[in-house]
Amino acid sequence: MARSPSFSTRDKALQLNLDTSKYGTFAEIGAGQETAAWFFKVGGASGTIAKTMSAYDMTMSDSIYGAGPRYVSRERLQAMLAHEFDILVERLSPKRGPTTTFFAFCNTVRARAYSDSATSECHGWLGIRLQTRPLGEPNEILLHVRLTDDTNLEQQRALGVLGVNLVYAALYHRHSLRTFIESLTEELRPGSVEVDMLKFHGPDFAQTDNREVALQLVESGLTDAAFFTAEGEVMQVSERLYKKPVLVLRGSFNPATLVHTDMLASAAVEFRKQLASPDTPWVELMEFSMNNLFSPVGEVTHEDFLKRATALQKLGKSVLISRFGAFHRLGSYLSRYTQEPVGLVLSVDVFEKLFQEKWYDDLPGGILENFGRLFKHQLRLYVYPVLDRETGLVKPVSRAEIPENLRSLFAYLTENERIISIAGSANRDVLQFWTTDIRRMLNEGDERWKKLVPPEVAEVYST
């Protein structure tokens, strides 16, 4: 069904109410029954709604859905979806099963409270469990949202509109990923919500690659970053990063090379020294930016992205897809989810660009504001050397070319261990080849490239 720019939230709710082939339950916790309210307001709700409920009290919620450690979580949402859908089918399938596709829409939300400070995190999980044909096996669509409006009333409205959009998209737009995702924020004020995780699961979504879903969220501007594990599981970032140290390597990884793996290995030697215990586990991320400030990657097709992501996964790495250009934006984002040490790994040639003031014209405080934001929390830069091809010498961060007026700043950051050299652990043998060399070999059919990348990467790019 084609979308119309004038197709409002009210239109969507009314169309669903008039579609007698679809019937469902709404269970909403934490911000009122804002989604179900739309279907009642437009009229004809009996055509869509079998039941609405809100087990707002925790004891009541536990008695229905089972006890859990967190009430605003993916686990609680999935328990709600399974419980409500199973009851719906059990009670109504004998009468309506052959002619009806059933669904259960649920959410569990932590919206703005009276006692909250301006920095309190407001977020929630929304999902729908649905059949795509009468008597069919159920599928699930899960979504995590950050609510950024200032007041509870504004957040309630945003949540209701988003809920209607999700139900409508699941029932009418599921055959077009881009349409599905971009329709989620229709009739919402720009910036009022951030959808940072969306996942499809079930027999009718067997061909849907949730890594591509994550890419589309970022590409469509619904979030600044999306995350998936080395196993390809799409997750909300806090599920993996909460209270954990994080070591991040930025790059285009086209392809990932022996230099990239050596950068991480070299950084890990120094990063371990910053932890409370050397045995403390940390999360290692390969960050793929779609808006690299210094070396734009250009237009990346979904096929190209999935190949890069597959290669990184075979190396056992988790992937963060982002829209961050400036390093300070990446640092601030990571610090939102963990107060443990964060390490950003970069090469000397990229590090030198951080000290070029032209990149910070958009910041009122210029380059000083950039570094103030970058090092606000327990963040450090781990700087990997490069090989000077003219002299044949390895160039560590201590020999970085820094403008004269910023050398005292560089010295201060170095002396206070905000900038850490990892030249001592670097493998000189891999430094002589750059990613551009490997790309050229690939394009020219020069088989030497296979020796310059990990075997797992060579396997992916050879097919």
C-alpha angles and dihedrals in degrees: 000000000000119000123236122209088228094052099119133194087259091052091051094050092047094048090052092048090053094047102090093185092074124063132169157158127248120207116175129176131185109019106040128270093297099150096048089047091068092059092050093047097054095049133239093070092150087072091064111018123074093168142347125199145159119202090196097163111081094225091051091046092051092049090056104035103021129256120293139174094245130029096200099055144106090254093056092047093052092048089053093048094049094046097047096042094048092051091047094052094041094053102036106028095083090058105030106014100105094052104030138071107212127211139178120207117196139170137181114195142179102208129177112299128203092250096046124121121228090260098051112128113244115191145133150189122243128182147161129212109200149165117229092202135019113284089005127143113268126255130198135220116190127191135183119204136188113212111214104174116115101233136051091236092055091047092050091053092047091049093051094050092046090050093053090046091052094049092046093047092048092053101037111016104041093110093065117053095194093048091046094052099041092048091059093080099042112136091012123120109253109262096015093112137024117203103202099166133035124167134181121202136171143065094295091052097047091118094048113105107209090203087065088048088056091050092050092052090058094040092051092049098244090125140010093229142009130197139209133173131242087263090057095251112148111225140174105257097239091057089069105024102042109129092345131121112247131207114192133190117194121208149118090249093205082173118351107238141195087264090061093051091046091050090056094044092049093047091049091062091060097032091060089061091062094057126098088241128015088229093058109123118230138192117250115207134189105205117206110194120201089196106043108182096211106030113021113210092211123216111349117199118218090243091054092047093050091052091053091045092049091053092050091048091052086057088056094250130142116226132222115195112199147168092219117130102168117060092227090063091054090047093050091048094053092045089058089069104034138028091195121103116297122199125196114198119208140152126253094252091056091042091057090057090059087069094055106104094206090079093064104054089118092061117082090216094044119205093348090058089049093056092041090057094041096054097035094116134021093310125140134179116231107201122205121203128245131212117248102221093198096056100022089230127133111243114212125190091265087070095045115138104246123174112256094243091055101045093096089054090049090049092049093051092046095048090050091050095244087123114046127185117225095182093112093066097040122118107235093197093069096045096078093071122068127200089251089059091053092047090052091050090050093050093046095046092245103160093206089088091076090068092053098057132056113273090247090058093046089054092054096046093045092063 
